[in-house]
Amino acid sequence: MNLDELRLGINALDKTIQDAFTQRMELCRQVALFKQENGLPIFQENREKEILQKIRSKAPQGLEGSSALLFQTIIDISKYLQYHELHKDAAPYHFQPLHITPDAAVVCQGTAGANAETAAKQIFGQECDPTFVPTFADVFNAVQCGMVQFGIIPVQNSTAGSVVQAYDLMGEYNFYITRTTVVEITNCLAVRPGTELKDVRTVYSHPQALSQCSHFIHSHKLVAKEFGNTATAAQMVAASDQPIAAICSEGCAELHGLEILKSHISDYVPNYTRFICISKELMLSDDADTVSVMLKLPHEEGTLYRLLSKFVIGGMNLLKLESRPIRNGSFEVMFYLDFSGNIHDQSVSALLSDLSENLEYFKFLGNYGEI
C-alpha cells in the first residue's frame, strides 16, 4: 500500500471513531437523565475503575497506558456532558450586585502612599479614603470579620511574578474576589534630603519591590532588607537619621518628604502589579468575565492532565495556574486557577459543579471583571 492508501484507511477509521463517539455521548446524555430521575450520582468510581481495568487488559502490549488514557478522556468528557445536561436549568451561585461607591469601607496593607492605595482609588474613585493595617493577614481578617466591606491585596507582578504570601493566605480566610485592577509600579530609590547615593549602603522595601529592582541593587552593591510595605519603608527612612534608602513609588516618596535619587529603577519597564478587591459576600459585576478557584488534586497518575482537559472540553481559556505547598509537611500542593467565564454560563456552572462534587477540596473564589 502507498501513503495515499494508508491515509484513506486512517480517514475511514476516523469517521468510524467520530460516529461511535457521537453515539456514546448521546447514550451518556440519556444516562444523565436516568440518574436525575432516580437520584443517582453522576460519578461512580467503581464503575469507572472497572471500565479502565478492562481496557488495559484487552489492549495490545505496549498500548495499555495509551488505551487507558484514551478511554479515561472519553469518560471525563462523558461526565462533563452529564453535568452540563443536569445543570442547564440550575440557578448560579447566590450573589449580590456589585455597587462601587467612593465612600465604601476599604482596607489596605501599609500606609498612605502605598500602591494598594492607588489600586483602591482606581476601583472606588479618587475620593476613596482607605484604612491601613500592618499585614496582608490583617486585610483578610478585617474583611472576614465584617470590620470593612472591601480589602485590597496584590497578587501578581509583571516582573517578579506571584505574591506568594497572598496566595498562602487565601486558604485560611473566607472571602470572594469582586474586582481586579492593574497599577503601574514606578519604583524609585528614595532617601532623606541631602543624602548622597555614595553614602547609601542599605535599602529597605517589600520583598516584591526588592525583587523587581534586583539589577539596580546588585549593580550599586546595596544590601537589600525586607520591609512590610514600600510605603512603610519610605515612612521609616523619613524618620531615620541614618543614610539608608527605600524603594517605593515616586508619589510615596514625595508624600513622605523624601528625595528621589534614581527613578524608574525596576529591572523591566513598564512594571505592573495586579490587585484583587475582596469582600465577605459574593458580589457580581455586569462585566464579570473571570472565575477564580482553588483546589487540591489527589496524588494519582494523570490528575492534573484530566483537570486541564475539562477547560478544553468546556471551551474555557485557562488564564492562570498557580501552585503553592500545603504547609503541613506532606509535600502536597494547592492549585489556584483563573479562567475565562461567567457563572451564568452553563458550561461554567457544569464545570464548577463537577469540581466541587468530585474533589477532596474545592473553593470558589469569585467571578469578577477588571477595571
Summary of the structure (lengths in Angstrom):
residues: 371
radius of gyration: 26.2
end to end distance: 60.9
largest distance: 87.3
contacts: 1145
relative contact order: 0.14
helix: 42%
strand: 25%
